[in-house]
């Protein structure tokens, strides 16, 4: 499955995602970080990648010619919104946005040359409540369209509590805060009026 077969990037993305979601898949969970992820069909564990200290888990396809690698990296921090800016990134990295649980999350796209072969890496930073993680998918540059479809479909199955507030949660919190302060203000007005009445009646 190559860029040539699927045409321009993004042209058949929805069809690719639909096919990927219908294939049989396995799940993996991490209790410490508080997430559960559905592994794309055809991927198998890649334990050798876990020699890297920040790699939580990794999977790959058992074929040498065009295999993709999917990994979860820990970021060891809570993720603020819009943590990265294009001007702060190296020249070979570009910002790339993704969707997760209704949030617009940031990611990176990198294309490099390794041993004479062009490769791509896509990453998406997921703002989990306990600690943010980074989901990465990489492989031959000819597989980037398929890799982006896999990133989108995998993020759609990535479950975990976010450190960010959704629009409805944010509105609820603001209403609660506003109600609390209004309640205090009303109580102060009542106390002030009661004191004035006592003084007037003395």
N, C-alpha and C positions, 0 to 999 in steps of 0.2 A: 504494500500500500504506500504509494509515494505521492508527492505534490503533483507530479505529472498526471497521475491517474485521477486525482480529485480536483484538478484545476486550480484556480486561484484560491489562496487561503481564505477561509470563511465562507466560500460559496456554498459548500455542502455541509457546513458544520452541524446544523440541526439534524440532518439525516444521519450523520456519523454518531452523534450523541444518542439518538434514539436506538440505533443498532447496538451500541456499546451497553446501554442500560438494560437491554433485553437479554444479553448473554449471561450465563450462570457465573456467579461471582462469590468470593469468600469475604469474610469480615475479619478485621483485626481491631483489638481494643487496647488502649493504654490507660490503666487505672490512675497512675501517678499524674499524668497530664490531663486526664479527663476527656478523652475523645474516643470515638469509634469510627472506623473508616471501612468502606467497601473496596476491596481490591479488584481491579479490572480483570476480566476473564483472560486466562492464559498466562497470567503473571505468577511466578513462583518466588519463594523467599530467596533473598540474596544476602546471606549472613556475613559474607566477606566485607560488605560495605560498613558494617557496624564496628569495624576497627577504628573508624573515625569517631572521635569522642562525642561529637554533637549529633551523630546519626542515631535516631531512635529506632527506626526500622526501614527496611528496604526490600524491594521486589524487582524482578526483571523477567523478561521473556526468554524462554529457552531456545533461542535461535540466534546464530552469530551474525547474520548479515544485516539485519535491520532492527535489532532488539532495542526496546526502550527500557529505561531504568526509572523506577518510581521510588522516592525516598521521603521520609519525614525527618526533619531536623529540628532540634529544640533551639530556641532563641534566648532562653534564660532571662526573659524580661516580659513585662506586660507591654503590649503594643499600642502606642497612641495612634490616633487617626492621622493619615497622611504623613507617616514617619519619614518617607524618602522623597527627595526632590531630584529631578533629572540633572540639574547642574552639579549635584554632589556625587553623581555616579561616574565610574570610569567610562571612557569613550566607547567601549564595546558592550556596554549595558544600556538597555532602554527600559523605561517604566512600562509596565503592562498591567492593565486592570482586569480583575476577575470578580465574580459574584459568589458570595457565600452567605447563606441564611438571610438573604435580603440586604446584606451589607455590600458596599463597594469596597473591595480590599485591594491592596497594592501587590504588585508582583514585578518580576524582572524577566527580560528576554535577553539571552546572550547567545551569540554565534561566534564560534572560535574554530581554529584549525588544530587538530591533534593528529600527529603522525601522518600528515598529508591529507587528512579527511576532515571535511567540514562537519561540525557537530553543533547542536543547539541545546540549550537548557532553558526551561521555563520554570519560574518559581512563583509561589503565591504565599503570602504571609497571612496566617490565620490567627486572629486575636482571641485565643482561648483565655478564659478567666484566670486560670492558675498560672499559665505561662504560654506565651505565643509560640507557635510552631511554624515552620516553613515547609510547604509541600513542593517538591521538585520533580520534574519529568525531563529527561534528557535522552539524546540518541543522535543518530545520523541526521544531518540537516534535511535530507529528503523526506524524513518522517515528521517534520514539524507540524504539519496540518493534523495528522493523527494524534500527535502529542498534545496539541492544544485541545482537541476534542476530548481526549482522555482526562486532561486537567479539569475541564469544565464538568464532565460527568462524574469524576471522582469527588470534586468539591460539592457536588449536589448530594452526595451520600455521606459527606464528612459531618459527623454529629459531635456536638460539644457545647458547653456553656460559654458564651462570649463575654469578654470584659467590656465590650461596648454596649451601650444602650440603644435599643431600636427606637424608632420615632415614637411609637406608642408608649414604650417604657419611659422614654425621656419626658413625654408630655404628662404621663401619670406622675412621675417624680416631681415635675415642676408644679403640677396641681397640688400635690401633697405638701410641698414646701410652701407654696403660696397660701394654702389653707391653714397651715400651722402658724405662719406669721400673721395672717388675718385674725385667727383665733386669739393670739396674744394681744393684738391691737384692740380687739373688741373688749377683752378682759380689762385692759388698762383704761379704756374709755368708761366702762362701768364703774371701776374703782374710783376714777377721778370724779364722776358724777355723784357717786355715793358720798365721797369726802366733802364735796361742795355743799350737798344737802345738809350734812351734819354740821358744817360750819355755819350755814345760813340759819339752821334751827337752834343753834346754841345761844 
